[in-house]
Amino acid sequence: MTAKTDTEVLIGGKVYTLSGYESEEYLQKVALYINNKIAEYNKIEGFRRQSLDTQAVLLELNIADDYFKAKKKAAALEEEISSKEKELYDMKHELIAMQIKLESTEKTLKAMQTVKKDIN
């Protein structure tokens, strides 16, 4: 198990100490994501006019929306990978069947050529 990390991050102009088993770089990346969301929404006049509690809830909703969209996309990509793996598996088996058929046809051809030589 990895060691617990305590990292100070700056979020919304305030310093917080985050603790977890992730790396310091990861925790800083999370803080940066939140700061970028705050900056993005602070550009919107209607957002700035809301109370701080409402702003916090709107940010939380938007972050949750990002999460669920990313989760849905990841599931779709996993399904696509699974489908491609099945397709590849089927193609490999088809290739093997074709190779076996080719070998059989080549043997038949050689046998026919041998019979033709014997006839002539």
C-alpha positions as CSV (number, residue, x, y, z in Angstrom):
1,M,0.0,0.0,0.0
2,T,1.3,3.4,-0.8
3,A,2.0,6.0,1.8
4,K,-0.6,8.7,2.6
5,T,0.1,12.1,1.1
6,D,-0.6,15.4,2.7
7,T,-0.5,18.3,0.1
8,E,-1.4,21.9,0.4
9,V,-3.4,23.2,-2.5
10,L,-4.9,26.5,-3.5
11,I,-8.5,26.4,-4.4
12,G,-10.5,29.6,-5.0
13,G,-7.9,31.7,-3.3
14,K,-7.8,29.6,-0.1
15,V,-5.2,27.1,1.0
16,Y,-6.4,23.6,1.8
17,T,-4.5,20.5,3.0
18,L,-5.6,17.5,1.0
19,S,-4.8,14.0,2.3
20,G,-4.9,10.8,0.3
21,Y,-3.1,7.9,-1.1
22,E,-2.7,9.6,-4.5
23,S,0.5,11.4,-5.5
24,E,1.0,15.1,-4.8
25,E,0.9,15.8,-8.5
26,Y,-2.5,14.2,-8.8
27,L,-3.9,16.2,-5.9
28,Q,-2.5,19.4,-7.4
29,K,-4.2,18.4,-10.7
30,V,-7.5,17.9,-9.0
31,A,-7.2,21.4,-7.4
32,L,-6.3,22.9,-10.8
33,Y,-9.4,21.3,-12.3
34,I,-11.6,22.9,-9.6
35,N,-9.8,26.3,-10.0
36,N,-10.4,26.1,-13.8
37,K,-14.1,25.4,-13.2
38,I,-14.3,28.3,-10.8
39,A,-12.6,30.6,-13.3
40,E,-14.8,29.4,-16.1
41,Y,-18.0,30.1,-14.2
42,N,-16.8,33.4,-12.7
43,K,-16.8,34.7,-16.3
44,I,-20.6,34.4,-16.4
45,E,-22.4,37.4,-15.1
46,G,-25.4,35.4,-13.8
47,F,-23.2,33.1,-11.9
48,R,-21.4,35.9,-10.1
49,R,-24.7,37.4,-9.0
50,Q,-25.7,34.2,-7.1
51,S,-25.0,33.7,-3.4
52,L,-21.8,31.8,-2.5
53,D,-23.9,28.8,-1.5
54,T,-25.7,28.8,-4.8
55,Q,-22.4,29.2,-6.7
56,A,-20.9,26.2,-4.8
57,V,-24.0,24.0,-5.7
58,L,-23.8,25.1,-9.3
59,L,-20.1,24.2,-9.4
60,E,-20.8,20.9,-7.8
61,L,-23.6,20.1,-10.3
62,N,-21.3,21.0,-13.2
63,I,-18.5,18.9,-11.8
64,A,-20.9,16.0,-11.3
65,D,-22.1,16.4,-14.9
66,D,-18.5,16.2,-16.1
67,Y,-18.0,13.1,-14.1
68,F,-21.1,11.3,-15.4
69,K,-20.4,12.3,-19.0
70,A,-16.8,11.0,-18.6
71,K,-18.0,7.8,-17.0
72,K,-20.5,7.3,-19.9
73,K,-17.8,7.9,-22.5
74,A,-15.5,5.5,-20.7
75,A,-18.2,2.8,-20.7
76,A,-18.8,3.4,-24.4
77,L,-15.1,3.1,-25.1
78,E,-14.8,-0.1,-23.1
79,E,-17.8,-1.5,-25.0
80,E,-16.2,-0.6,-28.3
81,I,-12.9,-2.2,-27.2
82,S,-14.8,-5.4,-26.3
83,S,-16.5,-5.4,-29.6
84,K,-13.2,-4.9,-31.5
85,E,-11.6,-7.7,-29.5
86,K,-14.4,-10.0,-30.4
87,E,-14.2,-9.0,-34.1
88,L,-10.4,-9.6,-34.0
89,Y,-10.9,-13.0,-32.4
90,D,-13.4,-13.9,-35.1
91,M,-11.1,-12.8,-37.8
92,K,-8.2,-14.8,-36.4
93,H,-10.3,-17.9,-36.4
94,E,-11.5,-17.2,-40.0
95,L,-7.9,-16.7,-41.0
96,I,-6.9,-20.1,-39.5
97,A,-9.9,-21.8,-41.2
98,M,-8.8,-20.3,-44.5
99,Q,-5.2,-21.4,-44.0
100,I,-6.4,-24.9,-43.3
101,K,-8.6,-24.8,-46.5
102,L,-5.6,-23.5,-48.5
103,E,-3.3,-26.2,-47.3
104,S,-6.0,-28.8,-48.1
105,T,-6.5,-27.3,-51.6
106,E,-2.7,-27.3,-52.2
107,K,-2.5,-31.0,-51.2
108,T,-5.3,-31.8,-53.5
109,L,-3.7,-29.9,-56.3
110,K,-0.3,-31.7,-55.8
111,A,-2.1,-35.0,-55.7
112,M,-3.9,-34.2,-59.0
113,Q,-0.6,-33.1,-60.6
114,T,1.0,-36.4,-59.5
115,V,-1.9,-38.3,-61.0
116,K,-1.6,-36.3,-64.2
117,K,2.1,-37.1,-64.5
118,D,1.4,-40.7,-63.9
119,I,-1.2,-40.7,-66.7
120,N,1.1,-39.0,-69.2
